[in-house]
Every structure is written in C-alpha cells, then in structure tokens.
C-alpha cells in the first residue's frame, strides 16, 4: 500500500472521529472550538483527496502542504482542549493520531519536493 493510500484512509477515519468529538463539544455548548476543530480536522482529508486529482506535481505538493497545515492546526485545537478540561475525552488518542498524520504528510511533501529537483 502506498503512502498516498495510507494517508487517505487515516485522514478520512480521523475526520469521522473529529465529527464525533464535535458532537460531544456541541452537547457541552462549546461552539467556537467545536467549529474550529471540525473545520480543520475534516479539511485534512479533503485536501488529500484534492491532491489525488492534482494537475501537476507542484499542485500535488501545494494540496498536501495545505493538508499538513490543517493537521497542525487541528493538533493545536486538540492540545487546547486537553489542557482546558472543557471535555472529558481521550485527548492522547487524538493527539497520537494527528501526530501520525502530520508525520506522514510531512514525509509526502518532502519526498515530492525532492523529486522536483
């Protein structure tokens, strides 16, 4: 299985988990962070999907770079949630997942950039 398929699967499954987390936050009347984490957490997979239809190698790198930035933003919101005690949830599970996604995306972007040279 290629890295591209792994990241598609991981980012899609992570987005599903973020949707569930968002629902828990909304039940606690936490709308600002819930919206932010929903947007960034689901955007990762959307950008990975778009990269699959890239018109060029540079376009592919741009989409994967955006996915990486969204993953890092999601990591920020998760860390904020963990330390704010707004919600009782397994933050470490989510943080481990997002760290794996960030690492995979970083490797994809670096490898792709090297192939341009």
The first five atom37 places (N, CA, C, CB, O) and aatype in JSON, in Angstrom:
{
  "aatype": [20, 20, 20, 20, 20, 20, 20, 20, 20, 20, 20, 20, 20, 20, 20, 20, 20, 20, 20, 20, 20, 20, 20, 20, 20, 20, 20, 20, 20, 20, 20, 20, 20, 20, 20, 20, 20, 20, 20, 20, 20, 20, 20, 20, 20, 20, 20, 20, 20, 20, 20, 20, 20, 20, 20, 20, 20, 20, 20, 20, 20, 20, 20, 20, 20, 20, 20, 20, 20, 20, 20, 20, 20, 20, 20, 20, 20, 20, 20, 20, 20, 20, 20, 20, 20, 20, 20, 20, 20, 20, 20, 20, 20, 20, 20, 20, 20, 20, 20, 20, 20, 20, 20, 20, 20, 20, 20, 20, 20, 20, 20, 20, 20, 20, 20, 20, 20],
  "atom_mask": [
    [1, 1, 1, 1, 1],
    [1, 1, 1, 1, 1],
    [1, 1, 1, 1, 1],
    [1, 1, 1, 1, 1],
    [1, 1, 1, 1, 1],
    [1, 1, 1, 1, 1],
    [1, 1, 1, 1, 1],
    [1, 1, 1, 1, 1],
    [1, 1, 1, 1, 1],
    [1, 1, 1, 1, 1],
    [1, 1, 1, 1, 1],
    [1, 1, 1, 1, 1],
    [1, 1, 1, 1, 1],
    [1, 1, 1, 1, 1],
    [1, 1, 1, 1, 1],
    [1, 1, 1, 1, 1],
    [1, 1, 1, 1, 1],
    [1, 1, 1, 1, 1],
    [1, 1, 1, 1, 1],
    [1, 1, 1, 1, 1],
    [1, 1, 1, 1, 1],
    [1, 1, 1, 1, 1],
    [1, 1, 1, 1, 1],
    [1, 1, 1, 1, 1],
    [1, 1, 1, 1, 1],
    [1, 1, 1, 1, 1],
    [1, 1, 1, 1, 1],
    [1, 1, 1, 1, 1],
    [1, 1, 1, 1, 1],
    [1, 1, 1, 1, 1],
    [1, 1, 1, 1, 1],
    [1, 1, 1, 1, 1],
    [1, 1, 1, 1, 1],
    [1, 1, 1, 1, 1],
    [1, 1, 1, 1, 1],
    [1, 1, 1, 1, 1],
    [1, 1, 1, 1, 1],
    [1, 1, 1, 1, 1],
    [1, 1, 1, 1, 1],
    [1, 1, 1, 1, 1],
    [1, 1, 1, 1, 1],
    [1, 1, 1, 1, 1],
    [1, 1, 1, 1, 1],
    [1, 1, 1, 1, 1],
    [1, 1, 1, 1, 1],
    [1, 1, 1, 1, 1],
    [1, 1, 1, 1, 1],
    [1, 1, 1, 1, 1],
    [1, 1, 1, 1, 1],
    [1, 1, 1, 1, 1],
    [1, 1, 1, 1, 1],
    [1, 1, 1, 1, 1],
    [1, 1, 1, 1, 1],
    [1, 1, 1, 1, 1],
    [1, 1, 1, 1, 1],
    [1, 1, 1, 1, 1],
    [1, 1, 1, 1, 1],
    [1, 1, 1, 1, 1],
    [1, 1, 1, 1, 1],
    [1, 1, 1, 1, 1],
    [1, 1, 1, 1, 1],
    [1, 1, 1, 1, 1],
    [1, 1, 1, 1, 1],
    [1, 1, 1, 1, 1],
    [1, 1, 1, 1, 1],
    [1, 1, 1, 1, 1],
    [1, 1, 1, 1, 1],
    [1, 1, 1, 1, 1],
    [1, 1, 1, 1, 1],
    [1, 1, 1, 1, 1],
    [1, 1, 1, 1, 1],
    [1, 1, 1, 1, 1],
    [1, 1, 1, 1, 1],
    [1, 1, 1, 1, 1],
    [1, 1, 1, 1, 1],
    [1, 1, 1, 1, 1],
    [1, 1, 1, 1, 1],
    [1, 1, 1, 1, 1],
    [1, 1, 1, 1, 1],
    [1, 1, 1, 1, 1],
    [1, 1, 1, 1, 1],
    [1, 1, 1, 1, 1],
    [1, 1, 1, 1, 1],
    [1, 1, 1, 1, 1],
    [1, 1, 1, 1, 1],
    [1, 1, 1, 1, 1],
    [1, 1, 1, 1, 1],
    [1, 1, 1, 1, 1],
    [1, 1, 1, 1, 1],
    [1, 1, 1, 1, 1],
    [1, 1, 1, 1, 1],
    [1, 1, 1, 1, 1],
    [1, 1, 1, 1, 1],
    [1, 1, 1, 1, 1],
    [1, 1, 1, 1, 1],
    [1, 1, 1, 1, 1],
    [1, 1, 1, 1, 1],
    [1, 1, 1, 1, 1],
    [1, 1, 1, 1, 1],
    [1, 1, 1, 1, 1],
    [1, 1, 1, 1, 1],
    [1, 1, 1, 1, 1],
    [1, 1, 1, 1, 1],
    [1, 1, 1, 1, 1],
    [1, 1, 1, 1, 1],
    [1, 1, 1, 1, 1],
    [1, 1, 1, 1, 1],
    [1, 1, 1, 1, 1],
    [1, 1, 1, 1, 1],
    [1, 1, 1, 1, 1],
    [1, 1, 1, 1, 1],
    [1, 1, 1, 1, 1],
    [1, 1, 1, 1, 1],
    [1, 1, 1, 1, 1],
    [1, 1, 1, 1, 1],
    [1, 1, 1, 1, 1],
    [1, 1, 1, 1, 1]
  ],
  "atom_positions": [
    [[0.85, -1.18, 0.0], [0.0, 0.0, 0.0], [0.89, 1.24, 0.0], [-0.96, 0.0, 1.22], [1.85, 1.31, 0.76]],
    [[0.58, 2.19, -0.83], [1.41, 3.4, -0.93], [1.06, 4.38, 0.18], [1.22, 4.06, -2.31], [0.01, 4.28, 0.81]],
    [[1.96, 5.33, 0.41], [1.73, 6.36, 1.42], [0.46, 7.15, 1.12], [2.94, 7.32, 1.51], [-0.28, 7.54, 2.02]],
    [[0.23, 7.37, -0.16], [-0.95, 8.13, -0.56], [-2.22, 7.44, -0.08], [-0.98, 8.31, -2.1], [-3.13, 8.11, 0.42]],
    [[-2.31, 6.12, -0.22], [-3.48, 5.4, 0.24], [-3.57, 5.38, 1.76], [-3.46, 3.98, -0.29], [-4.66, 5.49, 2.31]],
    [[-2.46, 5.25, 2.42], [-2.45, 5.27, 3.88], [-2.97, 6.6, 4.38], [-1.04, 5.0, 4.43], [-3.8, 6.65, 5.29]],
    [[-2.51, 7.68, 3.8], [-2.93, 9.0, 4.27], [-4.4, 9.25, 3.94], [-2.05, 10.09, 3.66], [-5.1, 9.91, 4.71]],
    [[-4.87, 8.75, 2.81], [-6.3, 8.9, 2.51], [-7.14, 8.19, 3.56], [-6.63, 8.33, 1.1], [-8.12, 8.75, 4.06]],
    [[-6.76, 6.98, 3.89], [-7.51, 6.21, 4.88], [-7.43, 6.85, 6.25], [-6.98, 4.77, 4.95], [-8.45, 7.03, 6.92]],
    [[-6.22, 7.19, 6.67], [-6.03, 7.78, 8.0], [-6.75, 9.12, 8.14], [-4.54, 7.96, 8.3], [-7.38, 9.38, 9.16]],
    [[-6.67, 9.96, 7.13], [-7.3, 11.28, 7.23], [-8.83, 11.17, 7.2], [-6.81, 12.19, 6.09], [-9.52, 11.94, 7.86]],
    [[-9.35, 10.22, 6.44], [-10.8, 10.01, 6.4], [-11.3, 9.49, 7.75], [-11.17, 9.02, 5.27], [-12.27, 10.01, 8.29]],
    [[-10.64, 8.48, 8.27], [-11.04, 7.91, 9.57], [-10.89, 8.93, 10.69], [-10.2, 6.67, 9.89], [-11.71, 8.97, 11.61]],
    [[-9.86, 9.75, 10.61], [-9.67, 10.8, 11.61], [-10.8, 11.82, 11.52], [-8.3, 11.5, 11.42], [-11.31, 12.28, 12.55]],
    [[-11.2, 12.18, 10.32], [-12.31, 13.13, 10.15], [-13.59, 12.6, 10.78], [-12.54, 13.42, 8.65], [-14.35, 13.36, 11.39]],
    [[-13.84, 11.31, 10.64], [-15.02, 10.71, 11.27], [-14.95, 10.84, 12.8], [-15.15, 9.22, 10.87], [-15.95, 11.13, 13.45]],
    [[-13.77, 10.64, 13.35], [-13.59, 10.77, 14.81], [-13.76, 12.22, 15.25], [-12.2, 10.25, 15.23], [-14.29, 12.49, 16.33]],
    [[-13.31, 13.14, 14.41], [-13.46, 14.57, 14.72], [-14.94, 14.97, 14.71], [-12.66, 15.43, 13.72], [-15.37, 15.79, 15.52]],
    [[-15.71, 14.41, 13.81], [-17.14, 14.69, 13.77], [-17.8, 14.25, 15.08], [-17.81, 13.97, 12.56], [-18.64, 14.96, 15.63]],
    [[-17.42, 13.09, 15.57], [-17.95, 12.59, 16.84], [-17.53, 13.5, 18.0], [-17.47, 11.13, 17.1], [-18.33, 13.82, 18.87]],
    [[-16.26, 13.91, 17.99], [-15.77, 14.83, 19.02], [-16.52, 16.15, 18.96], [-14.25, 15.06, 18.84], [-16.86, 16.72, 19.99]],
    [[-16.79, 16.64, 17.76], [-17.53, 17.88, 17.57], [-18.93, 17.77, 18.2], [-17.65, 18.21, 16.06], [-19.39, 18.69, 18.87]],
    [[-19.59, 16.65, 17.99], [-20.92, 16.45, 18.57], [-20.88, 16.52, 20.09], [-21.51, 15.1, 18.13], [-21.77, 17.09, 20.71]],
    [[-19.84, 15.95, 20.7], [-19.68, 15.99, 22.16], [-19.47, 17.43, 22.64], [-18.5, 15.1, 22.6], [-20.0, 17.83, 23.67]],
    [[-18.69, 18.19, 21.88], [-18.45, 19.58, 22.24], [-19.72, 20.41, 22.13], [-17.36, 20.17, 21.36], [-19.98, 21.25, 22.99]],
    [[-20.49, 20.19, 21.1], [-21.74, 20.93, 20.92], [-22.72, 20.61, 22.06], [-22.39, 20.58, 19.55], [-23.42, 21.5, 22.54]],
    [[-22.75, 19.36, 22.49], [-23.61, 18.99, 23.63], [-23.22, 19.73, 24.9], [-23.55, 17.48, 23.87], [-24.06, 19.96, 25.77]],
    [[-21.95, 20.1, 24.99], [-21.45, 20.87, 26.14], [-21.58, 22.38, 25.89], [-19.97, 20.5, 26.44], [-21.08, 23.19, 26.68]],
    [[-22.25, 22.74, 24.8], [-22.44, 24.15, 24.41], [-21.13, 24.87, 24.12], [-23.18, 24.89, 25.51], [-21.01, 26.08, 24.31]],
    [[-20.14, 24.12, 23.65], [-18.86, 24.71, 23.25], [-18.87, 24.8, 21.73], [-17.64, 23.86, 23.77], [-18.53, 23.84, 21.04]],
    [[-19.25, 25.96, 21.23], [-19.46, 26.11, 19.79], [-18.25, 26.64, 19.04], [-20.62, 27.02, 19.55], [-18.03, 26.28, 17.88]],
    [[-17.46, 27.47, 19.66], [-16.33, 28.09, 18.97], [-15.25, 27.05, 18.66], [-15.73, 29.24, 19.81], [-14.86, 26.88, 17.51]],
    [[-14.78, 26.37, 19.69], [-13.72, 25.37, 19.47], [-14.26, 24.2, 18.65], [-13.16, 24.87, 20.81], [-13.54, 23.64, 17.83]],
    [[-15.52, 23.84, 18.88], [-16.09, 22.71, 18.13], [-16.09, 23.02, 16.63], [-17.52, 22.41, 18.61], [-15.78, 22.15, 15.81]],
    [[-16.42, 24.24, 16.29], [-16.44, 24.62, 14.87], [-15.03, 24.64, 14.29], [-17.12, 25.99, 14.69], [-14.8, 24.17, 13.17]],
    [[-14.09, 25.19, 15.04], [-12.7, 25.29, 14.57], [-12.1, 23.9, 14.33], [-11.85, 26.06, 15.59], [-11.49, 23.66, 13.29]],
    [[-12.29, 23.0, 15.3], [-11.7, 21.67, 15.17], [-12.41, 20.86, 14.09], [-11.75, 20.92, 16.51], [-11.78, 20.03, 13.43]],
    [[-13.7, 21.09, 13.9], [-14.43, 20.41, 12.83], [-13.91, 20.84, 11.47], [-15.95, 20.7, 12.94], [-13.69, 20.01, 10.58]],
    [[-13.71, 22.15, 11.3], [-13.22, 22.66, 10.02], [-11.81, 22.16, 9.7], [-13.23, 24.18, 10.03], [-11.56, 21.66, 8.6]],
    [[-10.9, 22.3, 10.66], [-9.52, 21.9, 10.37], [-9.37, 20.39, 10.31], [-8.57, 22.47, 11.42], [-8.64, 19.87, 9.47]],
    [[-10.06, 19.67, 11.18], [-9.93, 18.22, 11.24], [-10.5, 17.48, 10.04], [-10.59, 17.71, 12.46], [-10.01, 16.41, 9.67]],
    [[-11.54, 18.06, 9.43], [-12.11, 17.43, 8.23], [-11.45, 17.94, 6.95], [-13.62, 17.68, 8.17], [-11.52, 17.29, 5.91]],
    [[-10.83, 19.1, 7.04], [-10.16, 19.68, 5.88], [-8.92, 18.89, 5.47], [-9.78, 21.12, 6.17], [-8.53, 18.9, 4.3]],
    [[-8.31, 18.21, 6.42], [-7.11, 17.42, 6.12], [-7.41, 16.43, 4.99], [-6.61, 16.66, 7.39], [-6.74, 16.42, 3.96]],
    [[-8.42, 15.61, 5.2], [-8.79, 14.59, 4.22], [-9.28, 15.18, 2.91], [-9.85, 13.7, 4.78], [-9.02, 14.63, 1.84]],
    [[-9.99, 16.3, 2.99], [-10.49, 16.95, 1.77], [-9.32, 17.39, 0.89], [-11.38, 18.17, 2.13], [-9.37, 17.24, -0.33]],
    [[-8.28, 17.93, 1.5], [-7.11, 18.36, 0.73], [-6.31, 17.18, 0.2], [-6.21, 19.24, 1.58], [-5.75, 17.25, -0.9]],
    [[-6.26, 16.1, 0.96], [-5.59, 14.89, 0.48], [-6.34, 14.36, -0.75], [-5.53, 13.79, 1.6], [-5.72, 13.96, -1.73]],
    [[-7.66, 14.35, -0.69], [-8.47, 13.92, -1.85], [-8.21, 14.81, -3.06], [-9.97, 13.93, -1.49], [-8.05, 14.32, -4.18]],
    [[-8.19, 16.12, -2.83], [-7.92, 17.05, -3.94], [-6.55, 16.81, -4.54], [-8.03, 18.5, -3.46], [-6.37, 16.92, -5.75]],
    [[-5.58, 16.48, -3.71], [-4.21, 16.23, -4.2], [-4.2, 15.05, -5.16], [-3.25, 15.96, -3.03], [-3.38, 14.99, -6.07]],
    [[-5.12, 14.11, -4.97], [-5.21, 12.96, -5.86], [-5.59, 13.34, -7.28], [-6.21, 11.98, -5.32], [-5.35, 12.58, -8.21]],
    [[-6.18, 14.51, -7.43], [-6.57, 14.99, -8.77], [-5.73, 16.2, -9.19], [-8.06, 15.37, -8.78], [-6.15, 17.01, -10.01]],
    [[-4.54, 16.3, -8.62], [-3.67, 17.44, -8.92], [-3.33, 17.5, -10.41], [-2.38, 17.36, -8.09], [-3.19, 16.47, -11.07]],
    [[-3.2, 18.71, -10.91], [-2.89, 18.93, -12.32], [-1.4, 18.85, -12.6], [-3.42, 20.27, -12.78], [-0.97, 18.72, -13.75]],
    [[-0.61, 18.94, -11.54], [0.85, 18.88, -11.7], [1.46, 18.45, -10.36], [1.43, 20.26, -12.18], [0.78, 18.39, -9.34]],
    [[2.75, 18.18, -10.4], [3.46, 17.82, -9.17], [3.43, 18.99, -8.18], [4.93, 17.43, -9.48], [3.27, 18.79, -6.98]],
    [[3.57, 20.2, -8.69], [3.51, 21.38, -7.83], [2.14, 21.55, -7.19], [3.87, 22.65, -8.63], [2.03, 21.92, -6.02]],
    [[1.09, 21.27, -7.94], [-0.27, 21.34, -7.42], [-0.46, 20.28, -6.34], [-1.31, 21.14, -8.57], [-1.07, 20.55, -5.3]],
    [[0.07, 19.08, -6.57], [0.01, 17.99, -5.58], [0.7, 18.42, -4.28], [0.67, 16.71, -6.14], [0.15, 18.24, -3.2]],
    [[1.89, 18.99, -4.4], [2.64, 19.44, -3.23], [1.87, 20.53, -2.49], [4.04, 19.95, -3.65], [1.83, 20.54, -1.26]],
    [[1.28, 21.44, -3.23], [0.51, 22.53, -2.61], [-0.66, 21.98, -1.8], [0.0, 23.51, -3.68], [-0.89, 22.42, -0.67]],
    [[-1.4, 21.04, -2.36], [-2.56, 20.46, -1.66], [-2.11, 19.67, -0.43], [-3.36, 19.54, -2.61], [-2.72, 19.77, 0.64]],
    [[-1.06, 18.89, -0.57], [-0.56, 18.13, 0.58], [0.01, 19.06, 1.65], [0.52, 17.13, 0.12], [-0.08, 18.76, 2.84]],
    [[0.59, 20.17, 1.24], [1.1, 21.15, 2.2], [-0.05, 21.79, 2.98], [1.92, 22.24, 1.48], [0.05, 22.02, 4.18]],
    [[-1.14, 22.07, 2.29], [-2.32, 22.62, 2.96], [-2.87, 21.59, 3.95], [-3.41, 23.02, 1.92], [-3.25, 21.94, 5.07]],
    [[-2.92, 20.33, 3.53], [-3.38, 19.26, 4.44], [-2.5, 19.21, 5.68], [-3.37, 17.89, 3.72], [-3.0, 19.04, 6.79]],
    [[-1.2, 19.36, 5.5], [-0.26, 19.35, 6.62], [-0.52, 20.53, 7.56], [1.18, 19.39, 6.11], [-0.49, 20.36, 8.78]],
    [[-0.77, 21.7, 7.0], [-1.06, 22.88, 7.82], [-2.36, 22.69, 8.6], [-1.14, 24.14, 6.94], [-2.44, 23.07, 9.77]],
    [[-3.36, 22.13, 7.96], [-4.64, 21.87, 8.63], [-4.45, 20.86, 9.76], [-5.69, 21.36, 7.63], [-5.07, 20.98, 10.82]],
    [[-3.6, 19.87, 9.54], [-3.32, 18.87, 10.58], [-2.65, 19.53, 11.78], [-2.43, 17.74, 10.02], [-2.97, 19.23, 12.93]],
    [[-1.73, 20.42, 11.5], [-1.05, 21.11, 12.6], [-2.01, 22.03, 13.36], [0.14, 21.93, 12.05], [-1.91, 22.16, 14.58]],
    [[-2.93, 22.66, 12.64], [-3.94, 23.48, 13.31], [-4.83, 22.61, 14.19], [-4.8, 24.25, 12.27], [-5.15, 22.98, 15.32]],
    [[-5.22, 21.46, 13.68], [-6.05, 20.53, 14.44], [-5.32, 20.1, 15.71], [-6.42, 19.31, 13.6], [-5.93, 19.98, 16.77]],
    [[-4.03, 19.86, 15.58], [-3.22, 19.48, 16.75], [-3.27, 20.58, 17.81], [-1.75, 19.22, 16.33], [-3.36, 20.29, 19.0]],
    [[-3.23, 21.82, 17.38], [-3.32, 22.95, 18.31], [-4.65, 22.91, 19.08], [-3.18, 24.29, 17.55], [-4.67, 23.03, 20.3]],
    [[-5.76, 22.75, 18.34], [-7.07, 22.73, 18.98], [-7.19, 21.55, 19.95], [-8.19, 22.66, 17.93], [-7.78, 21.69, 21.02]],
    [[-6.64, 20.42, 19.58], [-6.69, 19.25, 20.46], [-5.88, 19.49, 21.74], [-6.15, 18.02, 19.73], [-6.32, 19.12, 22.83]],
    [[-4.72, 20.1, 21.6], [-3.92, 20.42, 22.77], [-4.65, 21.4, 23.68], [-2.56, 20.99, 22.36], [-4.63, 21.28, 24.9]],
    [[-5.3, 22.38, 23.06], [-6.07, 23.36, 23.82], [-7.21, 22.67, 24.57], [-6.63, 24.44, 22.87], [-7.46, 22.97, 25.74]],
    [[-7.9, 21.78, 23.9], [-8.98, 21.03, 24.55], [-8.47, 20.18, 25.71], [-9.7, 20.14, 23.54], [-9.08, 20.12, 26.78]],
    [[-7.35, 19.53, 25.48], [-6.77, 18.67, 26.52], [-6.47, 19.45, 27.79], [-5.5, 18.01, 26.0], [-6.76, 18.99, 28.89]],
    [[-5.89, 20.62, 27.63], [-5.44, 21.39, 28.79], [-6.52, 22.3, 29.37], [-4.25, 22.21, 28.41], [-6.34, 22.86, 30.46]],
    [[-7.62, 22.46, 28.67], [-8.69, 23.34, 29.16], [-9.71, 22.59, 30.01], [-9.4, 24.0, 27.99], [-10.47, 23.22, 30.75]],
    [[-9.73, 21.27, 29.92], [-10.7, 20.46, 30.65], [-12.15, 20.81, 30.3], [-10.49, 20.62, 32.14], [-13.04, 20.65, 31.13]],
    [[-12.38, 21.28, 29.09], [-13.75, 21.55, 28.64], [-14.54, 20.28, 28.4], [-13.72, 22.38, 27.37], [-15.77, 20.26, 28.48]],
    [[-13.8, 19.21, 28.11], [-14.45, 17.96, 27.74], [-13.63, 16.79, 28.26], [-14.62, 17.86, 26.22], [-12.4, 16.81, 28.21]],
    [[-14.32, 15.79, 28.77], [-13.64, 14.58, 29.21], [-13.57, 13.63, 28.02], [-14.39, 13.91, 30.43], [-14.57, 13.04, 27.63]],
    [[-12.38, 13.5, 27.44], [-12.17, 12.64, 26.28], [-10.72, 12.18, 26.26], [-12.53, 13.38, 24.95], [-9.87, 12.74, 26.96]],
    [[-10.45, 11.17, 25.47], [-9.1, 10.62, 25.39], [-8.25, 11.49, 24.44], [-9.14, 9.14, 24.9], [-8.05, 11.15, 23.27]],
    [[-7.78, 12.59, 24.96], [-7.02, 13.54, 24.15], [-5.75, 12.91, 23.59], [-6.66, 14.77, 24.97], [-5.36, 13.21, 22.46]],
    [[-5.11, 12.06, 24.37], [-3.87, 11.44, 23.91], [-4.1, 10.56, 22.68], [-3.24, 10.62, 25.02], [-3.24, 10.5, 21.79]],
    [[-5.23, 9.89, 22.62], [-5.56, 9.1, 21.44], [-5.61, 10.0, 20.2], [-6.92, 8.36, 21.64], [-5.0, 9.7, 19.18]],
    [[-6.34, 11.11, 20.3], [-6.46, 12.04, 19.18], [-5.11, 12.66, 18.83], [-7.47, 13.14, 19.51], [-4.78, 12.81, 17.66]],
    [[-4.35, 13.01, 19.85], [-3.03, 13.62, 19.59], [-2.07, 12.63, 18.94], [-2.42, 14.13, 20.9], [-1.28, 13.02, 18.08]],
    [[-2.13, 11.37, 19.33], [-1.3, 10.36, 18.67], [-1.7, 10.2, 17.21], [-1.42, 9.01, 19.39], [-0.84, 10.1, 16.33]],
    [[-2.99, 10.18, 16.96], [-3.49, 10.06, 15.58], [-3.02, 11.24, 14.72], [-5.03, 9.97, 15.57], [-2.53, 11.05, 13.61]],
    [[-3.18, 12.45, 15.25], [-2.83, 13.62, 14.46], [-1.32, 13.72, 14.28], [-3.37, 14.89, 15.11], [-0.85, 14.21, 13.25]],
    [[-0.55, 13.26, 15.26], [0.91, 13.26, 15.09], [1.32, 12.32, 13.96], [1.6, 12.85, 16.4], [2.21, 12.65, 13.17]],
    [[0.69, 11.15, 13.88], [0.98, 10.23, 12.77], [0.64, 10.86, 11.43], [0.19, 8.92, 12.95], [1.4, 10.74, 10.47]],
    [[-0.5, 11.53, 11.38], [-0.93, 12.17, 10.13], [0.05, 13.28, 9.73], [-2.36, 12.75, 10.28], [0.43, 13.38, 8.57]],
    [[0.45, 14.1, 10.69], [1.43, 15.17, 10.41], [2.73, 14.57, 9.89], [1.7, 16.01, 11.69], [3.29, 15.08, 8.91]],
    [[3.2, 13.51, 10.51], [4.46, 12.89, 10.08], [4.36, 12.32, 8.67], [4.85, 11.78, 11.05], [5.28, 12.48, 7.87]],
    [[3.25, 11.67, 8.36], [3.06, 11.12, 7.01], [2.99, 12.23, 5.98], [1.79, 10.26, 6.95], [3.63, 12.16, 4.93]],
    [[2.22, 13.26, 6.27], [2.09, 14.37, 5.32], [3.42, 15.09, 5.11], [1.03, 15.38, 5.81], [3.77, 15.46, 3.99]],
    [[4.17, 15.27, 6.18], [5.5, 15.92, 6.07], [6.41, 15.1, 5.18], [6.14, 16.1, 7.47], [7.14, 15.65, 4.34]],
    [[6.39, 13.79, 5.35], [7.22, 12.91, 4.52], [6.8, 12.97, 3.05], [7.15, 11.46, 5.03], [7.64, 12.98, 2.16]],
    [[5.49, 12.99, 2.81], [5.0, 13.07, 1.43], [5.44, 14.37, 0.78], [3.46, 12.96, 1.39], [5.91, 14.36, -0.37]],
    [[5.3, 15.47, 1.49], [5.68, 16.78, 0.93], [7.19, 16.83, 0.67], [5.26, 17.92, 1.9], [7.61, 17.28, -0.4]],
    [[8.0, 16.39, 1.63], [9.45, 16.42, 1.46], [9.9, 15.55, 0.29], [10.15, 15.97, 2.74], [10.73, 15.96, -0.52]],
    [[9.36, 14.35, 0.2], [9.72, 13.44, -0.89], [9.3, 14.02, -2.23], [9.07, 12.05, -0.67], [10.05, 13.95, -3.2]],
    [[8.12, 14.58, -2.28], [7.63, 15.17, -3.53], [8.45, 16.37, -3.95], [6.18, 15.58, -3.37], [8.72, 16.56, -5.14]],
    [[8.86, 17.19, -2.98], [9.7, 18.35, -3.31], [11.05, 17.91, -3.84], [9.89, 19.24, -2.07], [11.58, 18.52, -4.77]],
    [[11.61, 16.86, -3.27], [12.9, 16.35, -3.76], [12.81, 15.86, -5.19], [13.4, 15.22, -2.86], [13.75, 16.03, -5.96]],
    [[11.69, 15.27, -5.55], [11.54, 14.75, -6.9], [11.39, 15.85, -7.94], [10.34, 13.83, -6.96], [11.54, 15.6, -9.13]],
    [[11.11, 17.07, -7.49], [11.03, 18.21, -8.42], [12.43, 18.68, -8.84], [10.25, 19.38, -7.77], [12.61, 19.25, -9.92]],
    [[13.4, 18.44, -7.99], [14.76, 18.96, -8.23], [15.5, 18.14, -9.26], [15.56, 18.98, -6.95], [16.65, 18.44, -9.57]]
  ]
}
